[in-house]
Amino acid sequence: MSLKQQLIKSFLGVGVMRLAAIPIGLATSVLLARFLGPEQFGQYAFIMALVPLLALPITGGMQTLLTREVASYSQAGRWSLYKGALNAAHGWAISISLCIFAIYVIFAFGIAVIPTSGKWSLLSIALLMLPLLGLNTARNGVIKGLGMPAMAELPGMLIQPLIALGVLSGVAFTVGLNANSAIWVQVVSVAFTFSIATVIFFKLRPTEAVSVKGEYDLRAWGSALTPFILLSLVGTFNAQLGILTLGLFSSDEQVAALRVAERGSHFVALSLTIVNLVISPHIVNAFKSNDMKLLQRLSRQSARGAFAIALPIGLLLIFFGDSLISVLFGEEYSEISYLPLIILVIGQLFNVFFGSVGFLLAMTGNEKQSFKGQVFAVLVNLFLCWALVPTMGAVGAAIAVSSSIIFWNAILGYLVYRKVGIRPSAA
């Protein structure tokens, strides 16, 4: 099978799941927004934005590192290192989760630094997801490194949202839904997903790795993981900064406004998300083979394909987004979410146009360079959020987020050209 055929097969596999997940995710957001109302939906969104940040010491960089290392080990037949990396990742996820639990108990109930009332009471429930998210991330990275991105993404991309929607619907139309029960539903769905992901993982593991004894290169993995964690830290913080700033310095309704707008803008970035899911092992193989022409072709073709899909979606949301929000979420959200949606869509169009710049740096050993670019983007986002959110609310947060996305892509695109030697973007 040629490279083009492999990419198309992987793209279609992940793409079909992503397309199937779109109506599920949209239905979940609509259900939550309508049954919770702007205030409670904002509280729910704020706590769920905290979860990936708190999970960063566990999941940060793990998937990317395992994908890179497993792709290399499987290509070279070094199955003892493969098994060692897997065991180390599982141990890391469990031990760091326990540390986070202990720290939360001390700061919330010991010295009372973290509030435990209002929306903050939801945090203790959400923390139950952390170890399961860590283990799922490890298995996702391994399966993806083995060249099976569709199977790697199946539990988190399709199964978990489907379970969550089903349980949320049952709760909403029987006993009623509130922010507390919505968080509990997410915990239950993650637990079910973990069980299913475990079955898939053991069915797909290479037979060569079953009986071998694990070999551990902890120093090399730790050295490589640190920049990946930092990359994930700034990337996740940058993505959630708008919601977090609104939750701390504005109203719960403004949090809900930005969350609805973000849901719409994510449709624009959908094609690039799918590309990133399937292209990473091919980037590793092309770079290790020193085939720069192939790497350039991978970058340009994937960016052009992604942008060709993203542009009409973006234009549809810009011109008809207010009507779509009103029909789906309700008029109260249309009034507060439409302008933030337009601003975020513009930022995401720039994001898709530049292509997989972050993955190109991470998969070619230039994590530190990518980290520098992301730090600058976070600083831009942080400054603009601080300056605009108190007076402009969700609109100010959207301006900050889109500006940081544009700065981030421009800087990383330049670094890809300098360090990797290819020209990214769809141009």
N, C-alpha and C positions, 0 to 999 in steps of 0.2 A: 504494500500500500504506500503510495507516494505521500510526501509531507502535506501537500495540499488536501489530499483525501483524508488524511488523519485529522487535520485541523477542522475540516468541514464536518467530519463525523463527530468529533468532540464538541464542536460549536453547536451542532444540532442537538446532541444529547443534553448538554447543559441548557441550551436555548429553549428546548421544549419544556423542560422543568421550570425554567424561569418564567416562561410565558404562562404556564399553568399556575405558577405561584402568584402572578399579578392579580387575577381576580380574587384569589384567596386573601392576599394581603390587603387589597382595597376593601373587600367586604369586612375584614376585621377592623380596619381603621374606621370605616363608616359606622359599624356596629358600636364600637367604643365611643366614638364622637357623639353619636346620637343618644345613646343610653346614659352616658356619663355626663354630658353637657360640657361646655367649655372649661368650667372651673375644675371639675374632677378629672376630665381628660388631660388638662394641663398638669395636674398633680401626678397622674399616672405616667405621662410622657417624661416628666422631670426625673422620676425615680428610674424609669427604664433607660434614660440617658446616662444615669450614674453607673448602671450595671457594667457596660463595657469598659468604663474607666477603672472601676474597682477590679475588674477581671484582668486588666493589663499585666500585672505581675505574673499572672498564670498563663494567659493566652498570647500575650504580646510577643509577636515575632515567631512564636512556636510553629505555626502552620507554614510560614514562608521558609523558615530554616529547615524543617523536616522535608518539605517538598524538594528543596534544593539538594539536601544531603541524600535522601532516599533515591532521588533520580540518579545521582552520581553512584551510589552504592549498588543499586540494581543493575546499572549499566556495566559496572566493573565486577559484578558477582560477589561483592563483599557482604555476605549475608550476616555475618557475626556483628559487624558494625551496624547494620540495619536493625538487628534485634536489640543491640545495646542502646541505640538512639531511641527506640520505641519505649523500652523500659525506663530510661532516664526521663523521658517526657511525661510518662504516667506518674512517676514518683514526684516529679516537680509539681505537677498539677495538684496532687493531693496535699503535699506538704505546705505549699504556699497558700492553698485555700484555708487550711487550718490556722495558719498564721494570721490571715486577714480576719477570720472569725474572732480570734483572740483579741486582736487590736480593736475591732469594733466594740466588743463587750467592754473593754477597758475604757475607751473614749466615750461610749454612750451611757454606760451604767456605773462606771467607776468614778471618773473625774468629770463626767457630764459635760463634755465639750460638744458632742454631737447631740442635737435635739432628738427627742423620742416621741414627740406629739405632732399632730397635724400630718402633713404629707411625709414628714420624716419617719413616722411610724411604719410606713410601707417599706422602708429600707431593710429592716430586719428580715422581712419575708423574701425580698429580692435576693439577698445574700445566699440563700439556699441554692441558687442556680450556679454559683461560681465553680464548684468542683466538677459538676457535670459539663459545663461549658468548656472547661480546661481539657477534660478527657476527650470530648468530642472534637475539639480543635486538633489535638494530637493525631487522632485517627484520620481526620480529614486530610491533614498534611501528608501523612504516610500514603494513603490511597491515591492522592493526587500525584505524589512523586512516583508512584508505580505506573502512571500514565492512564489512570481511570478517573478523570475529573467528574464525570457525570455521577458515578457511584459515590464519589467522595462528597458531593454536594447534595445528594438525594435526601438524607435525613434532615439536615438543617434548612434546606431550601424549599422542600415540598412537604415532608411528613410533619415537621414541627408546626408550621403555620396551619396545616390542615387540622391537626389535633386541637390547636389553640382555638381556631374558629368554631369547631364543633362544640367544644366545651363551653366557650363563651356564649354561643347561641343558646345552648341548653340552660345555662345559668340566667341569661338575660330574659328569656321568655318564660321562666318558671318562678324562681325566687327573687329575681331582680339583680341588677349588676351595679356595683360600685367600684371605686378605685381599689379597695382592699381585695375584693374577690377577683378583680381583673389581674392583679399581681399574682395571686395564688394560682390562677389558671395558667399563667406563663410558667410558673414553677412546675406544675403538673405536666405540661406539654413538653418541657425540656427533659423531665425524667423519663417520660415515655419514649421520647426521641433517642435518649441515651441507650435505652434497652434495645431498640431497633437497630441503632448504629452499631452496637456491639455485635449483633448477629451478622450484619453485613460485613463488618471488619474481619471476623474470623472466617467467613466464607471466602474472602478475597485475598487473605494473606498468602504469600508465596510458600509453596511446599518446601523450598530450600531453606527457609528461615525457621521452620517449625522445630527441628531437632538441634540446631546449632546453639552453641553457648554464646551469650552476648559479650561483645567486646566494647569497651567504653573508652572513648576519646573525650573525656569530660573537659579537659583544658581547652581543646579546640572548639568544642561545642559551646562552652561557656563564653569564650572569646567572641565567637560568631553571634551568639544569642544576644549579647549585650547591645550591640548597635541595632539589631532587629527589634528588641524591646523598646529602645529609645525611638526608633522609627514609628512603631505602633503607638507609642505614647503620644508623640506629637500629632500623628495622623488622627487618632481617635479623639484626642483633646480638641483638635481643630474642628473635627466633624460635629462634636457635641457642644462646643463652646457657646454657640448661640442659644441653645436650649438651656444650658446651665446658667448663663448670664441672666436670661429672662426669669428663670426660676428663683434666682437670688435677688435680683434688683428690680423686677417688674411683677406683673400680676400673673396668676395661673392662666387667665384667659389669653394673654399674649403668648404664653408657652404653647397653648393649644393652637393659636393662629399660625405660629411658625411650624409646628409639627405637621399640620395639614398642608401647608405650602411645601414643606420638604417632601412629603409623600408624593405630591405631584411632580416635583422636580426630579425625583429619583427615576421617573419613567424616561426622562431624557438620557440619563446615564446608564440605562439598562443595558444597551448594546456594549458599552465599554466594560461593564461589569462582567458580562459573559465572556468577552475577549480575554480579560485578565484571568478568569478562572481556567481557561483552557490553554493559554499560550505559554505559561510559565515554564513547564518542563521542556518545551521546544526551544525557548530562549537559552536555557542552560545547556542543552545539547549542542546548539549552534555555536554558542560562545566557547565551549570546551573544545569543539572541533576547529575553532578559529576560522569559521566560515562567516566572514563579515557581510558578504553579499547576501547570504541567506538571512542573516540577522536583520539587515536593512529591509529586505523584502517582507519579512515577518512583521516588522514594525509598521511599515507604510501600508501594506494591504489590510492589516487588522484595523488601523486607525481610519482608513478610508471607508471600510465596510461599516464600522461602528458609527461614524459621523453621518453616513448616508441614511442610516436608520434614525439617528437622533434628531436630525434637523426638522423633518416634518412633524415629529412629536412635539418638539419645542415650539414651533410656530402655532400648532393647534392650541397649546396651553396658553401661549401669550395672547392670542386673539379671542379665545373662547373659554379661558380658565374660570372666569367669574361664574358663568352659567353652569359649568361642570361642577364647581364646588357647591353651588347652591342646590343643585339637584341631588348630589350625593350626600353632602354633609349637613346641608341646611343653610338657610339665609344668614343666620348669625355668624357662620364661618366665612361665607362669601365676603361679607363686609370687612372682615379683619385679615383675611388670608390672601386675597387676590394680588395685591401689590407685592407682598413678599414673594409670592409664587413667580411673578414676572422676573423679579430680580434674581431669584435662585436659578431659574431656567437659563437666563443669559450666562451665568457663571458655569452651569453644567455643560452648555454648548461649547464653551472654551475648553472645558475639561476633556470632553470627548474628542475634540479636534486635535489636541496634543497627543492623544493615544496613551499607551501604557508606559509612560515615562518612569513612574515609580518602580514598576516591575522590571523594567530594563536595567535600572541601576541596581536593584536588590538582587536580581538573578545573575548579575555579572560581577559580583563581589565589590560593588561600590556603595554599600549601605551607608557608610559614613558621609559620603558626598550627598546622598539623598537626604540624610538626616539634617545636614546644614540647610538645605533648601526648605525642608519642612519647618525647621525652627523659625526661619524668617517669616514663613507664611503664618505660623501661629502667632508671632509677635504682631503682625499686621492685623490679624483677626482679633487678638486680645485688645489692642489699642483702639480699634474701631468699635468693638463691643462696649468698651469702657466709655468711649466718647458718645456713642449714639443710642445705646439701649435705654438709658434712663429717661431720655426725652422722646425717642422715636419708637420704642418698643420693638415689635416684631419686624417692622420695616428696617430699623437700624441694624438689627441682628442679621437680617438678610443681606444688607449691603456689606456688612463685615464679612460674612461667610463667602459671598461671591467674590469679593475683592481678594480674599486670601486664596481662593481656588485659582484665580487667574494668576496671581503672583507665584504661587507654588508651581503651576505648570510651566510658566515661563522660565523660572529658575532651573527646574529639573530638566526641561528640554535642552537648555544650554549645557547643563552638566552631562547629559547623555551624549551630546555632540563632542564635548571636550574629552570625556573619560572613556566612552565606549567607541567613539569614532563613527557613529551613524547619525543621520538626521531623522529625528522622530517627527510625528505629526502626520496629518492627512494631506499636507501640501505636496 
